[in-house]
């Protein structure tokens, strides 16, 4: 018996085997009719609700597919109990392959599409996800219909269901842009480094120019001395003496002869003074040319091959930088003190380090001489320990200082406080310090109160570090 009829019989108290009264029968029929009407109405409402829900689901599914397409994102599911992969339509579209109809693809079939180098990276992550239920994210190159493209893979583990759910996002455009940005950054770094090297070279050439000016002055002095023709006067005296056989009579009784002895004495003194001056100027020329030769040789260290890591003893390189930056004859008013009690051997790029030191010393020199309020011009160099396995090289001056609002910009590309500066030197030095694994910082109390530049570098040489830190 239909459950609906059976329910109405129970409600009216009727029995299947007994005849009902007329009133009870009419009541039963009314109840049955009403129950079927309500059932029809309920079925209609359910069918309508299902129809609306189905349309809404289709609409939402369309929107979801559209959103995946816009985001270039595909959903995937890996059932590692059955070793089967499933994915959304957008995933297969991104990969450029039609959805598998006969059977879901296996994991090894998908991994064959992954770039060989990236395959070695994603496989351990998948194994870790299966064995330890650990979620992961990575970026891999996957072979599509035309070429390898970059995808970001995000995975979420569900160990109870023995499944891994996730998404694959096409990030090829971003990776290509990043690669281009990296290339431009490298070009920018090379340009900044060359500009910094050029600025250091300009400083070196300025020193050479000072020496050449001094050499020119020495040559002019030598020319002036030779134009006095004292040697010709001496020859005339000798000629005059040769004309008189009796020199004793000539010197004693002749008017010219009596003046000759005084003249010879004065002339000899003049020639002796000129000779001493000549020797002094020639010595200046020799020293100047030797200094130029040294500066050019040192400049070749900066202009040579960079990125060559070698063991360096900082005090020796500091001494080289001092010789390149200062000329004793012109910097006598400058006091340079060094606090380098001990220093380890460090492993770094000699060319870059020398470039930084020369730049800092030249800047300190210019700053000191610009400060007209100084009673004395001082530059202090120091090498000291810093934390563990690092040293600090500081260059402190009592120059014109740096304004507080300029401290944060001092290492920016193109920023300079000099009237004729280009803003390459300190920027290039800061970049070089980073490339060597260190940092370059500056402190200044304010204008007119000097500045201290501090270069921090890792030692890297383990044996030297242990000895230096007394470990």
C-alpha positions in Angstrom: 0.0 0.0 0.0 1.2 3.5 -0.8 2.6 5.1 2.2 0.5 8.2 1.7 -2.7 6.1 1.8 -1.5 4.1 4.7 -0.8 7.3 6.6 -4.3 8.7 6.0 -5.9 5.4 7.1 -4.1 5.6 10.4 -5.1 9.3 10.9 -8.8 8.5 10.3 -8.7 5.3 12.4 -9.9 3.1 9.6 -9.0 -0.5 9.1 -8.0 -2.2 5.8 -10.3 -5.2 6.6 -13.4 -3.3 7.9 -16.0 -1.2 6.0 -16.0 2.4 7.2 -19.1 4.5 7.9 -20.2 6.9 5.3 -18.9 9.9 7.3 -15.6 8.2 8.0 -15.2 7.3 4.3 -16.0 10.8 3.1 -13.4 12.2 5.7 -10.8 9.6 4.4 -11.4 10.6 0.8 -11.1 14.3 1.6 -7.8 13.7 3.5 -6.4 11.6 0.6 -7.3 14.3 -2.0 -5.8 17.0 0.2 -2.6 14.9 0.8 -2.1 14.3 -2.9 -2.7 18.0 -3.7 -0.1 19.0 -1.1 2.3 16.3 -2.4 1.9 17.6 -5.9 2.5 21.2 -4.8 5.5 20.2 -2.8 6.9 18.3 -5.8 6.3 21.3 -8.0 8.1 23.6 -5.6 11.0 21.2 -5.3 11.3 20.9 -9.1 11.2 24.7 -9.5 13.7 25.1 -6.7 16.0 22.5 -8.3 15.6 24.2 -11.7 16.5 27.6 -10.2 19.4 26.1 -8.3 20.7 24.4 -11.4 20.6 27.7 -13.4 22.3 29.5 -10.5 25.0 26.7 -10.4 25.5 27.0 -14.1 25.7 30.7 -13.9 28.2 30.6 -11.0 30.2 27.9 -12.8 30.4 30.1 -15.9 31.5 33.0 -13.7 34.1 30.8 -12.0 35.5 29.6 -15.3 35.6 33.2 -16.5 37.4 34.3 -13.3 40.0 31.4 -13.8 40.5 32.5 -17.4 41.0 36.2 -16.4 43.4 35.2 -13.6 45.1 32.6 -15.8 44.6 30.1 -13.0 43.7 26.4 -13.2 42.5 24.1 -10.4 44.0 20.6 -10.0 43.5 17.6 -7.7 45.8 14.7 -7.2 44.5 11.4 -5.7 47.7 9.7 -4.6 45.8 6.6 -3.5 44.8 6.0 -7.1 47.7 8.0 -8.7 45.4 10.1 -10.8 45.3 13.8 -11.6 42.2 15.9 -12.4 42.0 19.5 -13.4 39.7 22.3 -14.5 39.1 23.2 -18.1 41.2 26.4 -17.7 44.2 24.3 -16.5 44.1 22.2 -19.6 43.7 25.3 -21.7 46.8 26.9 -20.1 48.8 23.8 -20.7 47.6 23.7 -24.3 46.3 20.1 -24.1 42.7 18.8 -24.3 41.2 17.3 -21.2 41.8 13.5 -20.9 38.5 11.6 -21.6 39.5 8.0 -21.5 41.3 8.2 -18.1 42.8 10.8 -15.7 46.6 11.4 -16.3 49.1 10.0 -13.8 51.6 12.1 -11.9 54.6 10.8 -13.8 52.9 11.8 -17.1 52.6 15.4 -15.8 56.1 15.5 -14.4 57.4 14.7 -17.9 56.1 18.1 -19.0 58.0 19.9 -16.2 61.4 21.4 -17.1 64.2 19.0 -16.1 65.9 21.4 -13.7 62.6 22.3 -12.0 61.5 18.7 -11.9 64.2 17.9 -9.4 62.9 20.7 -7.3 59.1 19.9 -7.3 59.4 16.1 -6.9 60.8 16.3 -3.3 58.0 18.8 -2.4 55.4 16.4 -3.7 56.9 13.4 -1.9 57.1 15.5 1.3 53.4 16.5 0.8 52.3 12.9 0.5 54.5 11.5 3.3 54.3 14.4 5.8 51.1 16.3 4.6 53.1 19.5 4.2 51.6 22.2 2.0 54.0 23.9 -0.5 54.4 26.6 -3.1 56.9 26.7 -5.9 57.5 28.1 -9.4 58.3 25.8 -12.2 58.5 25.8 -16.0 56.0 23.5 -17.8 56.0 22.5 -21.4 52.9 23.9 -23.2 51.8 23.5 -26.8 54.4 26.0 -28.0 57.1 26.4 -25.4 58.0 26.2 -21.7 56.1 28.6 -19.6 56.4 29.6 -15.9 53.7 28.5 -13.5 53.2 29.1 -9.8 52.1 25.8 -8.1 50.2 26.1 -4.8 49.3 22.8 -3.0 47.1 22.0 0.0 47.2 18.5 1.6 44.1 16.5 2.7 45.6 13.4 4.3 42.3 11.9 5.4 41.1 11.7 1.8 44.6 10.9 0.5 44.4 13.9 -1.8 46.3 17.1 -2.6 44.3 20.0 -4.0 45.9 23.1 -5.6 46.1 25.7 -8.3 48.5 26.5 -11.1 48.9 30.2 -12.0 50.4 31.3 -15.2 53.2 33.7 -14.1 55.2 33.7 -17.3 54.7 37.4 -18.0 55.8 38.3 -14.5 58.9 36.1 -14.7 59.8 37.5 -18.1 59.4 41.1 -16.6 61.5 40.1 -13.6 64.2 38.7 -15.9 64.2 42.0 -17.9 64.3 44.0 -14.7 67.3 41.9 -13.4 69.1 42.5 -16.7 68.4 46.3 -16.5 69.5 46.3 -12.9 72.8 44.6 -13.9 73.3 47.1 -16.6 72.5 49.9 -14.1 74.9 48.5 -11.6 77.6 48.3 -14.3 76.9 51.8 -15.4 77.0 53.1 -11.8 80.2 51.2 -11.1 81.9 52.6 -14.2 80.6 56.1 -13.3 82.1 55.6 -9.8 85.4 54.4 -11.3 85.4 57.4 -13.6 84.9 59.7 -10.6 87.8 58.1 -8.8 89.9 58.3 -11.9 89.0 62.0 -12.2 90.3 62.5 -8.6 93.5 60.6 -9.5 93.9 62.7 -12.7 93.4 65.8 -10.5 96.3 64.7 -8.4 98.4 64.1 -11.5 97.4 67.5 -12.7 98.7 69.1 -9.6 102.0 67.3 -10.0 102.2 68.3 -13.6 101.5 72.0 -12.7 104.4 71.8 -10.2 106.6 70.2 -12.9 105.6 73.0 -15.3 106.6 75.6 -12.7 110.0 73.9 -12.2 110.6 73.9 -15.9 109.8 77.6 -16.2 112.2 78.3 -13.3 114.9 76.3 -15.1 114.2 78.2 -18.3 114.4 81.6 -16.5 117.7 80.6 -14.9 119.3 79.5 -18.2 118.1 82.8 -19.9 120.4 84.8 -17.5 123.4 83.6 -19.5 125.8 83.5 -16.5 127.9 80.9 -18.3 128.4 83.3 -21.2 129.6 86.0 -18.7 132.0 83.5 -17.3 133.4 82.7 -20.7 134.0 86.4 -21.4 135.9 86.6 -18.2 138.1 83.6 -19.2 138.5 85.2 -22.7 139.6 88.5 -21.1 142.1 86.7 -18.9 143.5 84.7 -21.9 144.2 88.0 -23.7 146.7 89.0 -21.0 149.8 86.9 -20.7 150.9 88.6 -17.5 147.9 88.0 -15.3 149.6 89.3 -12.2 150.3 92.7 -13.8 146.8 92.7 -15.4 145.0 92.0 -12.1 147.1 94.4 -10.1 147.5 97.5 -12.3 144.7 97.3 -15.0 141.4 99.0 -14.1 139.4 96.1 -15.5 141.7 93.6 -13.9 141.2 95.1 -10.4 137.4 94.8 -10.8 137.6 91.3 -12.1 138.3 89.4 -8.9 135.2 90.9 -7.2 133.1 90.2 -10.4 134.3 86.5 -10.5 133.4 86.1 -6.8 129.9 87.5 -7.2 129.4 85.6 -10.5 130.5 82.3 -8.8 128.0 82.8 -6.0 125.2 83.5 -8.5 126.2 80.4 -10.5 126.3 78.3 -7.3 122.8 79.5 -6.2 121.4 78.8 -9.7 123.0 75.4 -9.6 121.4 74.6 -6.3 118.0 75.9 -7.5 118.4 73.8 -10.7 119.2 70.7 -8.6 116.2 71.3 -6.4 113.8 71.8 -9.3 115.2 68.8 -11.1 114.6 66.7 -7.9 111.0 68.1 -7.8 110.6 67.0 -11.4 112.0 63.5 -10.7 109.8 63.1 -7.6 106.7 64.3 -9.4 107.2 62.0 -12.3 107.9 59.1 -10.0 104.6 60.0 -8.1 102.7 60.1 -11.4 104.1 56.7 -12.2 103.0 55.3 -8.9 99.5 56.8 -9.2 99.0 55.4 -12.7 100.2 52.0 -11.5 97.7 52.1 -8.6 95.0 53.3 -10.9 95.5 50.2 -13.0 94.4 48.2 -9.9 91.0 50.0 -10.0 90.7 49.8 -13.8 91.7 46.1 -13.9 89.7 43.0 -13.6 87.0 43.2 -10.9 85.2 40.5 -9.0 88.4 38.6 -8.3 88.4 37.4 -4.7 91.7 37.4 -3.0 93.3 37.6 0.4 94.0 41.2 1.4 95.7 42.8 4.4 93.6 46.0 4.9 96.4 48.2 6.3 98.4 47.7 3.1 95.5 48.6 0.9 94.7 51.7 3.1 98.4 52.8 2.6 97.9 52.4 -1.2 94.7 54.4 -1.1 96.5 57.2 0.9 99.3 57.4 -1.7 96.7 57.7 -4.4 94.6 60.3 -2.6 97.2 62.6 -1.1 100.3 64.4 -2.2 102.7 65.3 0.6 103.8 68.5 -1.0 100.3 69.9 -1.3 98.6 68.3 1.7 101.1 69.4 4.4 98.3 71.3 6.2 96.4 68.0 6.6 96.9 65.7 9.6 96.2 62.0 9.0 96.1 59.6 11.9 95.6 55.9 11.8 94.3 53.6 14.5 95.1 50.2 13.1 96.6 48.2 16.0 95.7 44.9 14.4 93.9 43.6 11.4 93.1 40.2 9.9 93.5 39.0 6.3 90.1 39.3 4.5 88.9 37.6 1.4 87.3 40.2 -0.9 87.5 42.1 -4.2 90.7 44.2 -4.0 89.7 46.5 -6.9 86.3 47.4 -5.4 87.7 47.9 -1.9 90.5 50.2 -3.2 87.9 52.2 -5.2 85.8 52.7 -2.0 88.7 53.7 0.1 90.0 56.2 -2.5 86.5 57.7 -2.8 86.1 58.1 0.9 89.5 59.6 1.4 89.1 62.1 -1.5 85.7 63.2 -0.2 87.1 63.6 3.3 90.0 65.7 2.0 87.7 68.0 0.0 85.3 68.3 3.0 88.1 69.2 5.4 89.6 71.9 3.2 86.1 73.4 2.6 85.6 73.9 6.4 87.0 77.4 6.9 86.3 77.2 10.7 88.8 74.5 11.3 91.9 75.3 13.5 93.4 72.0 12.2 92.5 69.8 9.3 92.2 66.2 10.4 91.3 62.8 8.9 91.3 59.7 11.1 91.4 56.1 9.8 90.6 53.1 11.9 90.2 49.3 11.6 88.4 47.5 14.4 86.4 44.3 15.1 82.7 44.1 14.4 80.5 41.4 15.8 81.7 38.0 14.7 83.8 37.4 11.6 83.6 41.0 10.4 85.7 44.2 10.5 84.9 47.9 10.2 87.1 50.4 8.3 86.1 54.0 9.3 87.1 57.3 7.7 86.4 60.3 10.1 86.9 63.9 9.2 86.3 67.3 10.7 85.0 68.8 7.5 81.8 70.6 6.5 79.6 67.7 7.6 76.2 66.6 6.3 72.8 68.1 6.9 70.3 65.8 8.7 67.9 65.8 5.8 70.6 64.8 3.4 71.9 61.7 5.4 69.2 59.4 4.0 70.0 60.5 0.4 73.8 60.6 0.5 74.2 57.2 -1.2 71.4 57.8 -3.8 72.3 57.7 -7.5 73.0 61.2 -8.8 72.7 62.9 -5.4 75.7 65.1 -4.5 76.5 68.0 -2.2 79.4 69.2 -4.3 79.1 72.0 -6.8 80.9 70.0 -9.5 79.9 66.5 -8.3 78.0 63.9 -10.3 76.6 61.7 -7.4 78.3 58.6 -8.8 81.1 58.0 -6.3 79.3 57.2 -3.0 76.5 55.4 -4.9 79.0 53.2 -6.6 80.8 52.6 -3.4 77.6 51.6 -1.6 76.8 49.1 -4.4 80.3 47.7 -4.3 80.1 47.2 -0.5 76.9 45.3 -1.0 78.4 43.1 -3.7 81.2 42.3 -1.3 78.7 41.2 1.3 79.2 44.3 3.5 77.6 47.7 4.1 78.6 51.4 3.8 77.1 53.8 6.4 77.6 57.4 7.3 77.1 59.5 10.5 77.3 63.2 10.9 76.3 65.5 13.8 75.4 68.2 11.3 76.8 70.9 9.1 80.2 72.1 10.1 80.7 69.1 12.4 82.4 66.6 10.2 81.3 63.1 9.1 82.3 59.4 9.7 81.9 56.9 6.9 82.0 53.2 8.1 82.7 50.3 5.8 81.7 46.9 7.3 83.1 43.8 5.6 83.0 40.1 6.3 86.4 38.4 7.0 85.5 35.1 5.4 89.0 33.8 6.0 88.2 31.4 8.9 91.7 31.0 10.3 92.4 34.7 10.2 89.0 35.4 11.9 89.7 32.9 14.7 93.1 34.5 15.3 91.7 38.1 15.2 88.8 37.3 17.5 91.0 35.2 19.8 88.8 32.2 19.5 
